[in-house]
Amino acid sequence: MQMKKLQVLIVGYGEMGHAMQHLLRSRHDTTIWQRRSTDERAVSLTRTAADKDVILFCIPTGPLHRVATELKSVLRP
């Protein structure tokens, strides 16, 4: 039985974010979001998270509450 491919958002792309992407990308569609983007066209976190099935927080605990609060409006039950 084949498992459904999930839309996974990885918030933070440090060591843990890299590890999660490496472990998940062969079975799921992964998207990375990081606060400091090298891309001048950075996409907002809430826009990026809006259609995701799973959100993995791979960030330090300091900004965790702020980031989770920002995402609250787009999370599905």
C-alpha positions as a LaTeX table, in Angstrom:
\begin{tabular}{lrrr}
\hline
Residue & $x$ (\AA) & $y$ (\AA) & $z$ (\AA) \\
\hline
Met1 & 0.00 & 0.00 & 0.00 \\
Gln2 & 1.45 & 3.32 & $-1.07$ \\
Met3 & 1.30 & 6.22 & 1.36 \\
Lys4 & $-0.14$ & 9.57 & 0.24 \\
Lys5 & 2.52 & 12.11 & $-0.61$ \\
Leu6 & 2.22 & 14.98 & 1.87 \\
Gln7 & 2.96 & 18.66 & 1.35 \\
Val8 & 5.54 & 19.35 & 4.06 \\
Leu9 & 6.81 & 22.78 & 5.08 \\
Ile10 & 10.13 & 22.89 & 6.91 \\
Val11 & 10.49 & 26.17 & 8.81 \\
Gly12 & 14.19 & 26.83 & 9.26 \\
Tyr13 & 17.02 & 25.48 & 7.17 \\
Gly14 & 19.83 & 24.96 & 9.63 \\
Glu15 & 21.23 & 21.54 & 10.44 \\
Met16 & 17.87 & 20.13 & 11.56 \\
Gly17 & 16.02 & 21.55 & 8.56 \\
His18 & 18.58 & 20.02 & 6.20 \\
Ala19 & 18.26 & 16.67 & 7.96 \\
Met20 & 14.45 & 16.70 & 7.77 \\
Gln21 & 14.52 & 17.55 & 4.07 \\
His22 & 17.02 & 14.77 & 3.42 \\
Leu23 & 14.84 & 12.24 & 5.27 \\
Leu24 & 11.51 & 13.29 & 3.76 \\
Arg25 & 12.11 & 14.46 & 0.19 \\
Ser26 & 12.03 & 11.01 & $-1.40$ \\
Arg27 & 8.52 & 10.31 & $-0.04$ \\
His28 & 6.93 & 13.76 & 0.28 \\
Asp29 & 6.92 & 17.16 & $-1.38$ \\
Thr30 & 9.03 & 19.40 & 0.83 \\
Thr31 & 9.22 & 23.18 & 0.88 \\
Ile32 & 11.77 & 25.15 & 2.87 \\
Trp33 & 11.05 & 28.52 & 4.46 \\
Gln34 & 13.69 & 30.50 & 6.30 \\
Arg35 & 13.55 & 33.98 & 7.74 \\
Arg36 & 16.77 & 35.15 & 6.14 \\
Ser37 & 16.37 & 34.46 & 2.47 \\
Thr38 & 19.03 & 35.07 & $-0.14$ \\
Asp39 & 16.22 & 35.50 & $-2.65$ \\
Glu40 & 15.05 & 39.10 & $-2.97$ \\
Arg41 & 11.57 & 37.82 & $-3.81$ \\
Ala42 & 11.05 & 36.16 & $-0.44$ \\
Val43 & 7.57 & 34.75 & 0.05 \\
Ser44 & 5.69 & 35.31 & 3.29 \\
Leu45 & 5.53 & 32.48 & 5.78 \\
Thr46 & 1.74 & 32.44 & 5.93 \\
Arg47 & 1.45 & 32.27 & 2.13 \\
Thr48 & 3.96 & 29.43 & 2.03 \\
Ala49 & 2.20 & 27.48 & 4.79 \\
Ala50 & $-1.37$ & 27.90 & 3.54 \\
Asp51 & $-1.61$ & 24.66 & 1.53 \\
Lys52 & 0.68 & 22.41 & 3.57 \\
Asp53 & $-0.35$ & 19.17 & 5.28 \\
Val54 & 2.51 & 19.21 & 7.79 \\
Ile55 & 4.68 & 21.98 & 9.21 \\
Leu56 & 7.96 & 21.09 & 10.89 \\
Phe57 & 9.54 & 23.71 & 13.12 \\
Cys58 & 13.33 & 23.43 & 12.85 \\
Ile59 & 14.10 & 26.72 & 14.55 \\
Pro60 & 15.44 & 27.74 & 17.96 \\
Thr61 & 12.91 & 27.93 & 20.79 \\
Gly62 & 13.24 & 31.73 & 21.12 \\
Pro63 & 11.21 & 32.65 & 18.01 \\
Leu64 & 8.98 & 29.55 & 18.13 \\
His65 & 5.97 & 31.19 & 19.80 \\
Arg66 & 6.05 & 34.19 & 17.45 \\
Val67 & 6.30 & 31.99 & 14.35 \\
Ala68 & 3.56 & 29.61 & 15.54 \\
Thr69 & 1.28 & 32.56 & 16.32 \\
Glu70 & 1.90 & 33.98 & 12.83 \\
Leu71 & 0.88 & 30.64 & 11.30 \\
Lys72 & $-2.23$ & 30.14 & 13.41 \\
Ser73 & $-4.50$ & 31.90 & 10.90 \\
Val74 & $-3.61$ & 29.53 & 8.04 \\
Leu75 & $-3.50$ & 26.18 & 9.85 \\
Arg76 & $-6.12$ & 23.61 & 8.96 \\
Pro77 & $-7.81$ & 21.48 & 11.65 \\
\hline
\end{tabular}
